C-alpha cells in the first residue's frame, strides 16, 4: 500500500466517524471536531501524517524489532489553540494505520524537555517507534541511547518505559479525545 497524506487522512476520518465524532471544520490538517451534530462543544485537533520513512536514518541500528516508524515534521503554534495532536503512521506487522493522540500541553512539555526545537527552525520533528504495542520517541536517539533506553532487558523493561520518551498511553487514545466532550 502506497501511503500518502490522502490515505492517512482518510483513515483518520474513518476513525473519527467510528468514534462518534464529526468534523465541523478542517483546513490544512487542522480539524475542529464535534460530537454528533452538537456544535456547542468543540475540540481542536492538529492531524500530522508520517513522512516517508528511511530505515537507515529512522530505523533501529541495534536490531530492535520495530513494528512501525512514524517520522513527523510539523509546526507547533506559539499560542495554545490546539487541544490535541494526532500523529498517524503505519504498523508494518498488521498493515493498519496507528494513531498517537496527545494533548497539546503534554507535547509542548515533552518538546521543551526532550526535543527542544532548534533556534531558527520552522518545523518541529518527531520520530516514533512502535515496538510490541509500546510507542517511544526516538528523535535524535544515538545508537548507544537506543541500546540503553529501548533494548529489551531480562525483565522485558526498557529504560524509556513510563518516562518522557514513552508515548504508549497515547496510542489510539480515542477515549481521552471522546471524553473531552463530556467534561
Residue frames as a rotation matrix with the C-alpha (Angstrom) as fourth column:
UNK 1
0.585 0.811 0.000 0.00
0.811 -0.585 0.000 0.00
0.000 0.000 -1.000 0.00
UNK 2
-0.427 -0.670 0.607 1.41
0.644 -0.697 -0.317 3.37
0.635 0.256 0.729 -1.03
UNK 3
0.139 0.451 -0.881 0.97
0.952 -0.305 -0.006 5.68
-0.272 -0.839 -0.472 1.94
UNK 4
-0.489 -0.178 0.854 0.11
0.497 -0.861 0.105 9.21
0.716 0.476 0.510 1.01
UNK 5
-0.980 0.181 0.084 -1.27
-0.184 -0.660 -0.728 12.09
-0.077 -0.729 0.680 3.04
UNK 6
-0.283 0.931 -0.233 -4.63
-0.853 -0.133 0.505 11.30
0.439 0.341 0.831 1.46
UNK 7
-0.034 0.216 -0.976 -4.54
0.110 0.971 0.212 7.67
0.993 -0.100 -0.057 2.71
UNK 8
-0.801 -0.313 -0.510 -3.59
0.529 0.025 -0.848 8.76
0.278 -0.949 0.146 6.23
UNK 9
-0.852 0.514 0.097 -6.26
-0.522 -0.823 -0.223 11.48
-0.035 -0.240 0.970 6.21
UNK 10
-0.105 0.837 -0.537 -8.89
-0.611 0.372 0.699 9.01
0.785 0.401 0.472 5.03
UNK 11
-0.247 -0.062 -0.967 -8.00
0.520 0.834 -0.186 6.58
0.818 -0.549 -0.174 7.84
UNK 12
-0.977 -0.124 -0.174 -8.20
0.213 -0.555 -0.804 9.45
0.003 -0.822 0.569 10.33
UNK 13
-0.583 0.812 -0.002 -11.64
-0.785 -0.563 0.258 10.48
0.209 0.152 0.966 9.10
UNK 14
0.006 0.545 -0.839 -12.86
-0.159 0.828 0.537 6.87
0.987 0.130 0.092 9.32
UNK 15
-0.549 -0.295 -0.782 -11.57
0.669 0.407 -0.623 6.62
0.502 -0.865 -0.026 12.89
UNK 16
-0.960 0.252 0.120 -13.26
-0.279 -0.854 -0.440 9.91
-0.009 -0.456 0.890 13.81
UNK 17
-0.202 0.941 -0.270 -16.57
-0.792 0.005 0.610 8.63
0.576 0.337 0.745 12.46
UNK 18
-0.055 0.123 -0.991 -16.15
0.199 0.974 0.110 5.21
0.978 -0.191 -0.079 14.16
UNK 19
-0.715 -0.286 -0.638 -15.66
0.666 -0.001 -0.746 7.02
0.213 -0.958 0.191 17.49
UNK 20
0.156 0.956 -0.248 -18.88
0.985 -0.169 -0.031 9.02
-0.072 -0.239 -0.968 17.18
UNK 21
-0.170 -0.290 -0.942 -17.24
0.296 -0.927 0.232 12.32
-0.940 -0.240 0.244 16.27
UNK 22
0.641 0.417 0.644 -17.94
0.751 -0.166 -0.639 14.65
-0.160 0.894 -0.420 13.36
UNK 23
-0.591 -0.803 0.074 -15.66
0.790 -0.557 0.257 17.05
-0.165 0.210 0.964 11.52
UNK 24
0.445 0.729 -0.520 -17.15
0.624 -0.669 -0.404 20.51
-0.643 -0.145 -0.752 11.93
UNK 25
0.906 -0.278 -0.321 -14.33
-0.410 -0.769 -0.491 22.32
-0.110 0.576 -0.810 10.11
UNK 26
0.446 -0.854 0.268 -10.95
0.575 0.503 0.646 21.46
-0.686 -0.134 0.715 8.61
UNK 27
0.952 -0.293 -0.086 -8.14
-0.258 -0.619 -0.742 23.29
0.164 0.729 -0.665 6.89
UNK 28
0.271 -0.948 -0.169 -4.61
-0.541 -0.005 -0.841 22.07
0.796 0.319 -0.515 6.15
UNK 29
-0.347 -0.426 -0.835 -4.60
0.292 0.798 -0.528 19.34
0.891 -0.427 -0.153 8.79
UNK 30
-0.979 0.115 0.166 -6.34
-0.199 -0.406 -0.892 21.42
-0.036 -0.907 0.420 11.45
UNK 31
-0.450 0.852 -0.268 -9.70
0.337 0.440 0.832 19.93
0.827 0.284 -0.485 12.41
UNK 32
-0.659 0.439 0.611 -12.50
-0.752 -0.411 -0.516 21.15
0.024 -0.799 0.601 14.65
UNK 33
-0.754 0.365 -0.547 -14.42
0.211 0.922 0.324 18.14
0.622 0.129 -0.772 15.94
UNK 34
-0.342 0.726 0.596 -17.87
-0.928 -0.359 -0.095 17.94
0.145 -0.586 0.797 17.47
UNK 35
-0.898 0.148 0.414 -19.80
-0.015 0.930 -0.366 15.05
-0.439 -0.335 -0.834 18.98
UNK 36
-0.172 0.853 0.492 -22.59
0.848 0.383 -0.368 14.05
-0.502 0.354 -0.789 16.60
UNK 37
0.001 0.253 0.967 -24.29
0.765 -0.623 0.162 17.26
0.644 0.740 -0.194 15.50
UNK 38
0.814 0.300 -0.497 -23.81
0.576 -0.529 0.623 19.19
-0.076 -0.794 -0.604 18.76
UNK 39
0.140 -0.789 0.598 -21.59
0.608 -0.408 -0.681 22.17
0.781 0.459 0.423 17.93
UNK 40
0.875 0.207 0.438 -21.85
-0.186 -0.691 0.699 23.68
0.447 -0.693 -0.565 21.43
UNK 41
0.573 -0.757 0.313 -18.63
-0.293 0.167 0.941 21.86
-0.765 -0.632 -0.126 22.43
UNK 42
0.888 -0.335 -0.315 -15.66
-0.279 0.152 -0.948 21.61
0.366 0.930 0.042 20.12
UNK 43
0.545 -0.820 0.174 -12.20
0.193 0.325 0.926 20.03
-0.816 -0.471 0.335 20.20
UNK 44
0.738 -0.399 -0.545 -9.37
-0.672 -0.508 -0.538 21.40
-0.062 0.763 -0.643 18.10
UNK 45
0.595 -0.500 0.629 -7.06
0.241 0.858 0.454 18.75
-0.767 -0.118 0.631 16.58
UNK 46
0.257 -0.608 -0.751 -3.91
-0.924 -0.382 -0.007 19.06
-0.282 0.696 -0.660 14.51
UNK 47
0.861 0.084 0.501 -3.55
0.038 0.973 -0.229 15.98
-0.507 0.216 0.835 12.30
UNK 48
0.176 -0.889 -0.423 0.01
-0.936 -0.284 0.208 15.07
-0.305 0.359 -0.882 11.23
UNK 49
0.990 0.133 0.051 0.79
-0.107 0.930 -0.353 12.14
-0.095 0.344 0.934 8.94
UNK 50
0.349 -0.910 0.223 4.17
0.225 0.312 0.923 10.44
-0.910 -0.272 0.314 8.80
UNK 51
0.331 -0.394 -0.857 6.61
-0.896 -0.415 -0.156 11.45
-0.294 0.820 -0.490 6.14
UNK 52
0.767 -0.151 -0.624 8.24
-0.258 0.817 -0.515 8.76
0.587 0.556 0.588 4.01
UNK 53
0.814 -0.427 0.394 10.48
-0.313 0.249 0.916 6.58
-0.489 -0.869 0.069 6.19
UNK 54
0.346 -0.814 -0.467 14.16
-0.578 0.208 -0.789 5.95
0.739 0.543 -0.398 5.51
UNK 55
0.945 0.110 -0.308 15.02
0.135 0.727 0.673 2.83
0.298 -0.678 0.672 7.56
UNK 56
0.049 -0.993 -0.104 18.72
0.766 0.104 -0.634 3.74
0.641 -0.048 0.766 7.53
UNK 57
-0.588 -0.269 0.763 18.04
-0.100 -0.912 -0.398 7.11
0.803 -0.310 0.509 9.14
UNK 58
-0.107 0.672 0.733 14.97
-0.906 -0.369 0.206 6.39
0.409 -0.642 0.648 11.25
UNK 59
0.643 0.394 -0.656 15.26
-0.229 0.917 0.326 2.62
0.731 -0.059 0.680 11.83
UNK 60
0.914 -0.279 0.295 16.96
-0.219 0.274 0.937 0.57
-0.342 -0.920 0.189 14.54
UNK 61
0.338 -0.886 -0.317 20.72
-0.713 -0.021 -0.701 0.26
0.614 0.463 -0.639 14.50
UNK 62
-0.568 -0.494 0.658 20.73
-0.817 0.435 -0.379 -2.36
-0.099 -0.753 -0.651 17.28
UNK 63
-0.797 0.276 -0.537 18.42
-0.082 0.832 0.549 -4.96
0.598 0.482 -0.640 15.69
UNK 64
-0.728 0.679 0.094 15.45
-0.156 -0.031 -0.987 -3.99
-0.668 -0.733 0.129 17.85
UNK 65
-0.619 0.619 0.484 12.20
0.783 0.436 0.444 -5.25
0.064 0.653 -0.754 16.34
UNK 66
-0.778 0.363 -0.512 10.28
-0.214 -0.920 -0.327 -2.16
-0.590 -0.145 0.794 15.27
UNK 67
-0.316 0.764 0.563 6.68
0.745 0.567 -0.352 -2.77
-0.588 0.308 -0.748 14.18
UNK 68
0.555 0.492 0.671 6.17
0.796 -0.549 -0.256 0.72
0.242 0.676 -0.696 12.80
UNK 69
-0.532 -0.720 -0.444 8.01
0.761 -0.637 0.121 4.01
-0.371 -0.274 0.888 12.40
UNK 70
0.666 0.666 0.336 6.48
0.740 -0.646 -0.185 7.44
0.094 0.372 -0.924 12.16
UNK 71
-0.551 -0.798 -0.245 8.56
0.790 -0.593 0.153 10.48
-0.268 -0.109 0.957 11.27
UNK 72
0.487 0.866 0.115 6.78
0.873 -0.483 -0.063 13.80
0.001 0.131 -0.991 11.53
UNK 73
-0.825 -0.563 0.046 7.58
0.564 -0.826 0.006 17.39
0.034 0.031 0.999 10.60
UNK 74
0.213 0.965 0.154 5.05
0.840 -0.261 0.475 19.92
0.499 0.028 -0.866 11.86
UNK 75
-0.510 -0.289 0.810 4.58
-0.031 -0.935 -0.353 23.35
0.860 -0.205 0.468 13.34
UNK 76
-0.169 0.445 -0.880 3.75
0.982 0.149 -0.113 23.94
0.081 -0.883 -0.462 16.98
UNK 77
0.272 0.327 0.905 1.93
0.394 -0.896 0.206 27.29
0.878 0.300 -0.372 17.08
UNK 78
-0.753 -0.600 0.270 3.11
0.056 -0.467 -0.882 29.83
0.656 -0.649 0.386 19.62
UNK 79
-0.413 0.696 0.587 -0.40
-0.907 -0.372 -0.197 30.18
0.081 -0.614 0.785 21.00
UNK 80
-0.929 0.138 0.342 -2.19
0.015 0.940 -0.340 27.21
-0.369 -0.310 -0.876 22.55
UNK 81
-0.274 0.875 -0.399 -5.07
-0.920 -0.359 -0.157 26.98
-0.281 0.324 0.903 20.10
UNK 82
-0.115 0.157 -0.981 -4.93
-0.520 0.832 0.194 23.21
0.847 0.532 -0.015 19.63
UNK 83
0.554 0.355 0.753 -6.32
-0.831 0.299 0.469 20.70
-0.059 -0.886 0.460 22.13
UNK 84
0.495 -0.324 0.806 -4.72
-0.013 0.925 0.380 17.55
-0.869 -0.198 0.454 20.66
UNK 85
-0.202 -0.560 -0.803 -2.18
-0.965 -0.026 0.261 16.41
-0.167 0.828 -0.535 18.11
UNK 86
0.695 0.367 0.618 -2.95
-0.219 0.927 -0.304 13.23
-0.685 0.076 0.725 16.21
UNK 87
-0.240 -0.852 -0.466 0.07
-0.896 0.009 0.445 11.54
-0.375 0.524 -0.765 14.62
UNK 88
0.790 0.576 0.210 -0.60
-0.412 0.753 -0.512 8.78
-0.453 0.318 0.833 12.06
UNK 89
-0.285 -0.874 -0.393 1.83
-0.951 0.208 0.227 6.09
-0.116 0.438 -0.891 10.90
UNK 90
0.407 0.439 -0.801 1.75
-0.663 0.745 0.071 2.54
0.629 0.502 0.594 9.55
UNK 91
0.210 -0.279 0.937 2.01
-0.675 0.652 0.345 -0.57
-0.708 -0.705 -0.051 11.70
UNK 92
-0.234 -0.426 -0.874 4.03
-0.961 0.240 0.141 -2.78
0.150 0.872 -0.465 9.32
UNK 93
-0.947 -0.119 0.297 3.03
-0.202 0.942 -0.269 -6.01
-0.248 -0.315 -0.916 11.07
UNK 94
-0.338 0.904 0.261 -0.76
0.545 0.414 -0.729 -5.72
-0.768 -0.104 -0.632 10.83
UNK 95
-0.796 -0.089 0.599 -0.74
0.585 -0.372 0.721 -3.23
0.158 0.924 0.348 7.92
UNK 96
0.428 0.904 0.012 -3.02
0.846 -0.405 0.346 -0.78
0.318 -0.138 -0.938 9.67
UNK 97
-0.186 -0.433 0.882 -2.60
0.105 -0.901 -0.420 2.88
0.977 0.014 0.213 10.48
UNK 98
-0.023 0.059 -0.998 -1.94
0.988 0.151 -0.014 3.66
0.150 -0.987 -0.062 14.14
UNK 99
0.353 0.209 0.912 -2.70
0.153 -0.974 0.165 6.99
0.923 0.081 -0.376 15.80
UNK 100
-0.476 -0.450 -0.756 -0.88
0.866 -0.087 -0.493 8.69
0.156 -0.889 0.431 18.65
UNK 101
0.300 0.720 0.626 -3.33
0.391 -0.691 0.607 11.16
0.870 0.063 -0.489 20.21
UNK 102
-0.303 -0.595 -0.744 -1.59
0.941 -0.060 -0.334 13.50
0.154 -0.801 0.578 22.63
UNK 103
0.728 0.585 -0.357 -2.75
0.653 -0.751 0.098 16.66
-0.211 -0.305 -0.929 24.41
UNK 104
0.633 -0.443 0.635 -1.10
0.206 -0.695 -0.689 19.89
0.746 0.567 -0.348 23.29
UNK 105
0.702 -0.350 0.620 0.21
-0.691 -0.546 0.474 20.73
0.173 -0.761 -0.625 26.78
UNK 106
0.702 -0.445 0.556 1.90
0.021 0.793 0.608 17.31
-0.712 -0.415 0.566 27.13
UNK 107
0.625 -0.469 0.624 3.51
0.774 0.266 -0.575 17.55
0.104 0.842 0.529 23.69
UNK 108
0.668 -0.364 0.649 4.79
-0.163 -0.922 -0.350 21.09
0.726 0.128 -0.676 24.38
UNK 109
0.721 -0.372 0.585 6.25
-0.640 -0.032 0.768 19.95
-0.267 -0.928 -0.261 27.71
UNK 110
0.655 -0.472 0.590 7.97
0.401 0.879 0.258 16.94
-0.641 0.068 0.765 26.13
UNK 111
0.620 -0.450 0.643 9.44
0.602 -0.252 -0.757 19.08
0.502 0.857 0.115 23.38
UNK 112
0.705 -0.355 0.615 10.72
-0.529 -0.840 0.122 21.54
0.473 -0.411 -0.779 25.93
UNK 113
0.550 -0.452 0.703 12.37
-0.628 0.331 0.704 18.72
-0.551 -0.828 -0.102 27.95
UNK 114
0.398 -0.319 0.860 13.28
0.314 0.928 0.198 16.10
-0.862 0.191 0.470 25.30
UNK 115
-0.102 -0.323 0.941 13.48
0.982 0.117 0.147 17.63
-0.157 0.939 0.306 21.82
UNK 116
0.076 0.148 -0.986 13.98
0.215 -0.968 -0.128 21.36
-0.974 -0.202 -0.105 22.03
UNK 117
0.772 0.231 0.592 13.25
0.624 -0.099 -0.775 22.99
-0.120 0.968 -0.220 18.69
UNK 118
-0.233 -0.972 0.037 16.46
0.945 -0.218 0.245 24.42
-0.230 0.092 0.969 17.28
UNK 119
-0.044 0.126 -0.991 16.72
0.134 -0.982 -0.131 28.21
-0.990 -0.138 0.026 17.09
UNK 120
-0.468 -0.097 -0.879 15.50
-0.718 -0.538 0.442 29.36
-0.516 0.837 0.182 13.69
UNK 121
-0.964 0.163 0.209 13.87
0.241 0.867 0.435 26.02
-0.110 0.470 -0.876 12.82
UNK 122
-0.602 0.793 -0.094 10.47
-0.764 -0.537 0.358 26.40
0.234 0.288 0.929 11.22
UNK 123
0.392 0.728 -0.562 9.30
-0.515 0.680 0.522 22.85
0.762 0.085 0.642 11.90
UNK 124
0.068 -0.267 0.961 9.41
-0.895 0.409 0.177 20.53
-0.441 -0.873 -0.211 14.87
UNK 125
-0.138 -0.132 -0.982 10.48
-0.644 0.765 -0.013 16.93
0.752 0.631 -0.191 14.21
UNK 126
0.049 0.206 0.977 9.34
-0.878 0.476 -0.057 13.79
-0.477 -0.855 0.204 15.99
UNK 127
-0.328 -0.148 -0.933 10.21
-0.619 0.779 0.094 10.16
0.713 0.609 -0.348 15.30
UNK 128
0.128 0.471 0.873 8.13
-0.930 0.362 -0.059 7.46
-0.344 -0.804 0.484 16.97
UNK 129
-0.720 -0.312 -0.620 8.77
-0.489 0.862 0.135 3.72
0.492 0.400 -0.773 17.03
UNK 130
0.474 0.827 0.302 6.09
-0.872 0.393 0.292 1.14
0.123 -0.402 0.907 17.70
UNK 131
-0.583 -0.686 -0.436 7.60
-0.515 0.726 -0.456 -1.88
0.629 -0.041 -0.776 19.48
UNK 132
-0.663 0.364 -0.654 5.19
0.544 0.834 -0.088 -4.55
0.514 -0.414 -0.751 20.80
UNK 133
0.364 0.926 0.103 2.38
0.700 -0.345 0.626 -2.02
0.615 -0.156 -0.773 21.45
UNK 134
0.277 -0.373 -0.886 4.86
0.672 -0.583 0.456 0.37
-0.687 -0.722 0.090 23.06
UNK 135
0.684 -0.068 0.726 5.49
0.561 -0.586 -0.584 3.73
0.466 0.807 -0.363 21.39
UNK 136
0.308 -0.683 -0.662 8.79
0.721 -0.287 0.631 5.50
-0.621 -0.671 0.404 22.05
UNK 137
0.966 -0.110 -0.234 10.19
-0.207 -0.869 -0.449 8.84
-0.154 0.482 -0.863 20.94
UNK 138
0.433 -0.851 0.296 13.44
0.751 0.522 0.404 8.09
-0.499 0.047 0.866 19.12
UNK 139
0.913 -0.101 0.394 14.07
0.166 -0.791 -0.588 11.59
0.372 0.603 -0.706 17.78
UNK 140
0.406 -0.849 0.338 17.83
-0.681 -0.528 -0.507 12.28
0.609 -0.025 -0.793 17.88
UNK 141
0.805 -0.097 0.585 18.48
-0.416 0.611 0.673 8.95
-0.423 -0.786 0.452 19.65
UNK 142
-0.054 -0.916 -0.397 22.04
-0.997 0.072 -0.032 7.67
0.058 0.394 -0.917 19.22
UNK 143
0.076 -0.020 -0.997 22.99
-0.287 0.957 -0.041 4.01
0.955 0.290 0.067 18.80
UNK 144
-0.841 -0.441 -0.313 24.12
0.183 0.313 -0.932 3.93
0.509 -0.842 -0.182 22.43
UNK 145
-0.704 0.652 0.280 20.91
-0.683 -0.515 -0.519 5.66
-0.195 -0.556 0.808 23.53
UNK 146
0.146 0.753 -0.641 18.86
-0.816 0.458 0.353 3.11
0.560 0.472 0.682 21.63
UNK 147
-0.265 -0.315 -0.911 20.62
0.156 0.919 -0.363 0.28
0.951 -0.238 -0.195 23.42
UNK 148
-0.974 -0.218 -0.064 20.34
0.103 -0.172 -0.980 1.95
0.203 -0.961 0.190 26.82
UNK 149
-0.675 0.735 0.063 16.75
-0.648 -0.549 -0.528 3.20
-0.354 -0.397 0.847 26.63
UNK 150
0.149 0.868 -0.473 14.96
-0.988 0.107 -0.115 0.82
-0.050 0.485 0.873 24.26
UNK 151
-0.447 -0.348 -0.824 16.65
-0.504 0.859 -0.089 -2.55
0.739 0.376 -0.560 24.18
UNK 152
0.639 0.740 -0.211 14.75
-0.314 0.501 0.807 -5.33
0.703 -0.449 0.552 25.91
UNK 153
-0.334 -0.679 0.654 16.07
-0.912 0.058 -0.405 -6.27
0.237 -0.732 -0.639 29.31
UNK 154
-0.944 -0.055 -0.324 15.79
0.011 0.980 -0.201 -9.65
0.328 -0.193 -0.925 31.04
UNK 155
-0.641 0.747 -0.177 12.61
0.326 0.057 -0.944 -8.45
-0.695 -0.663 -0.280 32.71
UNK 156
-0.133 0.576 0.806 11.30
0.986 -0.004 0.166 -7.02
0.099 0.817 -0.568 29.42
UNK 157
0.674 0.362 -0.644 11.52
0.532 -0.842 0.084 -3.50
-0.512 -0.399 -0.760 30.87
UNK 158
0.086 -0.622 0.778 13.02
0.816 -0.403 -0.413 -0.66
0.571 0.671 0.473 28.86
UNK 159
-0.653 -0.420 -0.630 14.51
0.715 -0.615 -0.332 2.44
-0.248 -0.668 0.702 30.46
UNK 160
-0.923 0.302 0.237 12.12
-0.122 -0.815 0.566 4.55
0.364 0.494 0.790 28.38
UNK 161
-0.265 0.892 -0.367 9.03
0.636 0.447 0.629 2.89
0.725 -0.066 -0.685 29.88
UNK 162
0.410 0.598 -0.689 6.97
0.912 -0.257 0.320 5.43
0.014 -0.759 -0.651 31.78
UNK 163
-0.345 -0.617 -0.707 9.31
0.571 -0.736 0.363 8.33
-0.745 -0.279 0.607 31.03
UNK 164
0.134 0.387 -0.912 9.01
-0.352 -0.842 -0.409 11.24
-0.927 0.376 0.023 28.63
UNK 165
-0.756 -0.417 -0.504 10.18
-0.620 0.209 0.757 9.05
-0.211 0.884 -0.416 25.75
UNK 166
-0.864 0.453 0.219 7.20
0.443 0.891 -0.097 6.73
-0.239 0.013 -0.971 26.29
UNK 167
-0.703 0.659 -0.267 4.13
-0.711 -0.664 0.231 7.68
-0.025 0.352 0.936 24.23
UNK 168
-0.936 0.258 -0.239 2.40
0.192 0.945 0.264 4.31
0.294 0.201 -0.934 24.73
UNK 169
-0.529 0.784 -0.324 -0.55
0.545 0.021 -0.838 5.66
-0.651 -0.620 -0.439 26.71
UNK 170
-0.201 0.423 -0.884 -1.38
-0.502 -0.819 -0.278 7.91
-0.841 0.388 0.377 23.74
UNK 171
-0.980 -0.167 -0.110 -1.54
-0.183 0.526 0.830 5.06
-0.081 0.834 -0.546 21.20
UNK 172
-0.557 0.830 -0.037 -5.05
0.289 0.236 0.928 5.04
0.779 0.506 -0.371 19.70
UNK 173
-0.854 0.090 -0.513 -6.14
0.485 -0.219 -0.846 7.18
-0.189 -0.972 0.143 22.65
UNK 174
-0.575 0.694 0.434 -9.62
0.224 -0.377 0.899 7.91
0.787 0.614 0.061 21.25
UNK 175
0.167 0.698 -0.697 -11.28
0.898 0.185 0.400 7.71
0.408 -0.692 -0.596 24.68
UNK 176
-0.361 -0.346 -0.866 -9.48
0.731 -0.681 -0.033 10.77
-0.579 -0.645 0.499 26.01
UNK 177
-0.997 0.029 0.069 -10.41
0.028 -0.710 0.704 12.71
0.069 0.704 0.707 22.91
UNK 178
-0.317 0.944 -0.092 -14.01
0.389 0.218 0.895 11.49
0.865 0.248 -0.436 23.18
UNK 179
0.032 0.302 -0.953 -14.13
0.997 0.062 0.053 12.34
0.075 -0.951 -0.299 26.91
UNK 180
-0.920 -0.373 -0.118 -13.35
0.377 -0.926 -0.008 16.00
-0.106 -0.052 0.993 26.14
UNK 181
-0.602 0.754 0.261 -16.99
-0.140 -0.422 0.896 16.31
0.786 0.503 0.360 25.12
UNK 182
0.279 0.752 -0.597 -18.34
0.511 0.410 0.756 15.04
0.813 -0.516 -0.270 28.44
UNK 183
-0.592 -0.575 -0.565 -16.42
0.786 -0.259 -0.561 17.42
0.176 -0.776 0.605 30.70
